[in-house]
Amino acid sequence: MAKPFPETIVHDKTTKTAKRSSATVEGKRRPLTWHVIDIAVRAAVGMMSGVMFWVFDGLPYCLFPLLTLILPGSAALLHALFYFPAALGLLIVRKPGTSAYVLLVASFLLKWCSVRNTA
């Protein structure tokens, strides 16, 4: 199987030859760079996730025994709430590091809310 060229091929209409040019690639946006709008969307998803973490922080303590009575092992379904923001952020932005950034912002907000409530 042939490997693709690292540069794009530009066909010149005046001659019958094709030349390789990396200048046409420079105008395109690189998909792995972080832009301001990506950081803002990640921060917004992280803040929303932090508030969700704060709301659901005390919820498992009252729901785990109830769910264990209904069906043993079903309380583990509540652990998905803490994985949801990483998957959501990655589906929205689709760049490397999104999951870690969203969970980092969410955990900082959860810690900040917990400290503010105890003080």
Backbone as CSV, one residue per row, in Angstrom:
resi,resn,N_x,N_y,N_z,CA_x,CA_y,CA_z,C_x,C_y,C_z
1,MET,0.843,-1.174,0.000,0.000,0.000,0.000,0.886,1.234,0.000
2,ALA,0.590,2.152,-0.858,1.413,3.357,-1.002,1.126,4.336,0.125
3,LYS,2.192,4.982,0.587,2.045,5.985,1.636,1.805,7.347,0.991
4,PRO,0.974,8.200,1.608,0.721,9.525,1.028,1.941,10.422,1.182
5,PHE,2.028,11.419,0.306,3.112,12.387,0.368,2.944,13.293,1.577
6,PRO,4.045,13.761,2.179,3.907,14.688,3.312,3.431,16.070,2.881
7,GLU,3.662,16.430,1.631,3.186,17.715,1.120,2.027,17.457,0.154
8,THR,1.331,18.500,-0.175,0.260,18.355,-1.159,0.851,18.481,-2.563
9,ILE,0.163,17.938,-3.510,0.619,18.002,-4.899,-0.224,19.040,-5.614
10,VAL,0.442,20.004,-6.246,-0.237,21.067,-6.969,-0.076,20.788,-8.460
11,HIS,-1.171,20.724,-9.184,-1.124,20.484,-10.618,-1.087,21.821,-11.334
12,ASP,-0.098,21.993,-12.146,0.059,23.219,-12.920,-0.660,23.036,-14.243
13,LYS,-1.565,23.930,-14.562,-2.365,23.781,-15.777,-1.581,24.130,-17.032
14,THR,-0.520,24.925,-16.906,0.248,25.307,-18.102,1.176,24.191,-18.551
15,THR,1.668,23.415,-17.627,2.513,22.283,-17.999,1.821,20.998,-17.571
16,LYS,2.292,19.917,-18.051,1.674,18.624,-17.749,2.330,17.943,-16.548
17,THR,3.153,18.675,-15.803,3.831,18.070,-14.662,3.160,18.511,-13.368
18,ALA,3.394,17.737,-12.365,2.876,18.062,-11.038,4.060,18.335,-10.127
19,LYS,3.981,19.386,-9.354,5.063,19.696,-8.428,4.515,19.676,-7.005
20,ARG,5.401,19.343,-6.083,5.016,19.320,-4.676,5.256,20.690,-4.080
21,SER,4.305,21.114,-3.271,4.432,22.422,-2.643,3.921,22.340,-1.218
22,SER,4.723,22.823,-0.280,4.276,22.874,1.105,3.655,24.222,1.428
23,ALA,3.687,25.150,0.499,3.123,26.482,0.737,1.603,26.429,0.811
24,THR,0.968,25.488,0.128,-0.487,25.412,0.171,-0.978,24.876,1.504
25,VAL,-0.145,24.152,2.213,-0.541,23.590,3.495,-0.502,24.655,4.588
26,GLU,0.340,25.676,4.438,0.512,26.685,5.480,-0.765,27.485,5.738
27,GLY,-1.621,27.636,4.765,-2.840,28.396,4.945,-3.902,27.655,5.746
28,LYS,-3.764,26.351,5.876,-4.756,25.561,6.597,-4.478,25.585,8.089
29,ARG,-5.513,25.391,8.849,-5.425,25.380,10.313,-4.959,24.019,10.788
30,ARG,-3.970,23.993,11.661,-3.503,22.726,12.211,-4.520,22.211,13.229
31,PRO,-4.895,20.947,13.166,-5.955,20.452,14.048,-5.542,20.240,15.498
32,LEU,-4.245,20.215,15.810,-3.824,19.902,17.163,-3.545,21.128,18.019
33,THR,-3.654,22.311,17.472,-3.365,23.510,18.256,-4.601,23.937,19.045
34,TRP,-4.348,24.542,20.196,-5.431,25.041,21.036,-5.669,26.497,20.669
35,HIS,-6.902,26.839,20.391,-7.279,28.213,20.084,-8.106,28.767,21.237
36,VAL,-8.330,30.056,21.221,-9.030,30.718,22.320,-10.450,30.175,22.471
37,ILE,-11.132,29.954,21.378,-12.508,29.462,21.450,-12.542,28.043,22.022
38,ASP,-11.533,27.225,21.698,-11.467,25.876,22.261,-11.262,25.918,23.767
39,ILE,-10.386,26.807,24.227,-10.130,26.931,25.658,-11.376,27.443,26.374
40,ALA,-12.089,28.372,25.757,-13.309,28.906,26.371,-14.393,27.824,26.472
41,VAL,-14.535,27.029,25.440,-15.540,25.952,25.467,-15.160,24.909,26.503
42,ARG,-13.868,24.581,26.570,-13.417,23.620,27.580,-13.654,24.145,28.983
43,ALA,-13.370,25.414,29.189,-13.576,25.995,30.522,-15.057,26.012,30.883
44,ALA,-15.916,26.308,29.917,-17.357,26.330,30.185,-17.867,24.926,30.525
45,VAL,-17.423,23.931,29.775,-17.830,22.556,30.075,-17.268,22.134,31.431
46,GLY,-16.054,22.568,31.746,-15.453,22.249,33.037,-16.191,22.899,34.189
47,MET,-16.622,24.151,34.016,-17.381,24.831,35.071,-18.728,24.142,35.282
48,MET,-19.390,23.794,34.199,-20.666,23.093,34.314,-20.474,21.737,34.997
49,SER,-19.372,21.079,34.677,-19.080,19.789,35.286,-18.742,19.937,36.765
50,GLY,-18.042,21.014,37.123,-17.728,21.257,38.521,-18.971,21.487,39.357
51,VAL,-19.919,22.215,38.798,-21.186,22.429,39.500,-21.936,21.098,39.623
52,MET,-21.886,20.290,38.575,-22.523,18.975,38.627,-21.844,18.090,39.677
53,PHE,-20.507,18.147,39.756,-19.793,17.398,40.790,-20.209,17.859,42.180
54,TRP,-20.352,19.159,42.345,-20.709,19.720,43.652,-22.108,19.273,44.066
55,VAL,-23.035,19.251,43.103,-24.406,18.831,43.404,-24.449,17.346,43.733
56,PHE,-23.725,16.542,42.976,-23.751,15.097,43.166,-22.730,14.607,44.182
57,ASP,-22.034,15.510,44.870,-20.994,15.110,45.806,-21.568,14.324,46.990
58,GLY,-22.641,14.764,47.572,-23.232,14.062,48.709,-24.308,13.078,48.326
59,LEU,-24.668,13.040,47.062,-25.743,12.166,46.603,-25.448,10.674,46.770
60,PRO,-24.242,10.204,46.472,-24.014,8.757,46.591,-24.164,8.214,47.999
61,TYR,-23.931,9.025,49.021,-24.009,8.513,50.387,-25.430,8.096,50.759
62,CYS,-26.414,8.760,50.184,-27.786,8.360,50.481,-28.342,7.373,49.444
63,LEU,-27.802,7.404,48.231,-28.324,6.514,47.195,-27.655,5.146,47.151
64,PHE,-26.390,5.022,47.582,-25.702,3.734,47.524,-26.433,2.650,48.319
65,PRO,-26.826,2.910,49.561,-27.552,1.844,50.283,-28.889,1.498,49.644
66,LEU,-29.585,2.509,49.123,-30.881,2.264,48.495,-30.721,1.423,47.228
67,LEU,-29.760,1.769,46.393,-29.545,1.007,45.163,-29.012,-0.394,45.453
68,THR,-28.239,-0.537,46.527,-27.748,-1.857,46.900,-28.884,-2.755,47.378
69,LEU,-29.872,-2.171,48.030,-31.040,-2.958,48.437,-31.856,-3.411,47.233
70,ILE,-31.985,-2.541,46.249,-32.780,-2.884,45.064,-32.088,-3.968,44.249
71,LEU,-30.827,-3.719,43.916,-30.062,-4.677,43.120,-28.592,-4.543,43.495
72,PRO,-28.008,-5.554,44.078,-26.601,-5.450,44.489,-25.689,-5.160,43.289
73,GLY,-24.822,-4.204,43.463,-23.908,-3.817,42.388,-24.408,-2.690,41.522
74,SER,-25.682,-2.343,41.635,-26.224,-1.277,40.786,-25.770,0.108,41.230
75,ALA,-25.240,0.224,42.423,-24.751,1.515,42.892,-23.538,1.970,42.097
76,ALA,-22.871,1.052,41.434,-21.710,1.413,40.617,-22.100,2.257,39.414
77,LEU,-23.367,2.282,39.058,-23.822,3.117,37.946,-23.635,4.605,38.246
78,LEU,-23.626,4.968,39.521,-23.445,6.368,39.878,-22.019,6.852,39.621
79,HIS,-21.083,5.935,39.482,-19.707,6.340,39.192,-19.583,6.923,37.793
80,ALA,-20.515,6.625,36.921,-20.486,7.179,35.567,-20.670,8.691,35.567
81,LEU,-21.280,9.236,36.611,-21.457,10.684,36.692,-20.120,11.419,36.713
82,PHE,-19.096,10.783,37.245,-17.800,11.430,37.347,-16.949,11.232,36.091
83,TYR,-17.351,10.362,35.192,-16.666,10.188,33.916,-17.360,10.947,32.783
84,PHE,-18.575,11.352,32.997,-19.361,12.010,31.966,-18.738,13.311,31.448
85,PRO,-18.217,14.212,32.283,-17.660,15.464,31.757,-16.471,15.270,30.825
86,ALA,-15.628,14.289,31.098,-14.477,14.049,30.224,-14.934,13.619,28.833
87,ALA,-15.900,12.738,28.781,-16.414,12.290,27.487,-17.148,13.409,26.768
88,LEU,-17.896,14.212,27.503,-18.627,15.318,26.883,-17.675,16.357,26.308
89,GLY,-16.669,16.733,27.070,-15.699,17.710,26.570,-14.957,17.199,25.351
90,LEU,-14.605,15.918,25.341,-13.900,15.356,24.205,-14.786,15.279,22.973
91,LEU,-16.064,15.000,23.144,-16.970,14.964,21.994,-17.234,16.351,21.427
92,ILE,-17.185,17.380,22.263,-17.448,18.734,21.778,-16.232,19.312,21.070
93,VAL,-15.043,19.238,21.679,-13.870,19.918,21.134,-13.044,19.020,20.224
94,ARG,-12.884,17.741,20.559,-12.156,16.756,19.748,-10.697,17.136,19.498
95,LYS,-9.995,17.481,20.548,-8.556,17.732,20.462,-7.879,17.066,21.646
96,PRO,-6.602,16.710,21.496,-5.897,16.052,22.599,-5.816,16.940,23.833
97,GLY,-5.988,16.351,24.980,-5.895,17.083,26.235,-7.207,17.652,26.726
98,THR,-8.257,17.517,25.960,-9.539,18.102,26.342,-10.096,17.451,27.605
99,SER,-10.061,16.140,27.676,-10.617,15.443,28.836,-9.894,15.829,30.110
100,ALA,-8.570,15.869,30.035,-7.792,16.227,31.219,-8.061,17.671,31.643
101,TYR,-8.165,18.571,30.685,-8.415,19.983,30.997,-9.787,20.172,31.631
102,VAL,-10.811,19.525,31.065,-12.171,19.662,31.591,-12.258,19.104,33.011
103,LEU,-11.668,17.938,33.236,-11.716,17.349,34.576,-10.886,18.147,35.575
104,LEU,-9.801,18.761,35.112,-8.997,19.602,35.995,-9.781,20.834,36.434
105,VAL,-10.444,21.493,35.503,-11.268,22.667,35.840,-12.416,22.259,36.765
106,ALA,-13.046,21.135,36.463,-14.172,20.673,37.285,-13.727,20.332,38.698
107,SER,-12.573,19.687,38.826,-12.114,19.325,40.167,-11.682,20.551,40.959
108,PHE,-11.075,21.545,40.297,-10.734,22.784,40.997,-11.986,23.506,41.475
109,LEU,-13.021,23.531,40.652,-14.263,24.184,41.053,-14.924,23.422,42.196
110,LEU,-14.906,22.089,42.153,-15.472,21.296,43.245,-14.716,21.555,44.540
111,LYS,-13.406,21.604,44.465,-12.608,21.864,45.664,-12.886,23.269,46.191
112,TRP,-12.994,24.242,45.292,-13.264,25.624,45.705,-14.639,25.731,46.368
113,CYS,-15.636,25.065,45.794,-16.981,25.089,46.400,-16.992,24.393,47.744
114,SER,-16.248,23.307,47.887,-16.207,22.586,49.158,-15.530,23.405,50.230
115,VAL,-14.480,24.117,49.892,-13.778,24.950,50.864,-14.659,26.136,51.273
116,ARG,-15.365,26.710,50.317,-16.232,27.865,50.612,-17.395,27.469,51.505
117,ASN,-17.915,26.245,51.364,-19.049,25.817,52.188,-18.634,25.476,53.608
118,THR,-17.410,24.987,53.798,-16.991,24.625,55.142,-16.499,25.825,55.943
119,ALA,-16.098,26.898,55.261,-15.559,28.056,55.974,-16.652,28.953,56.515
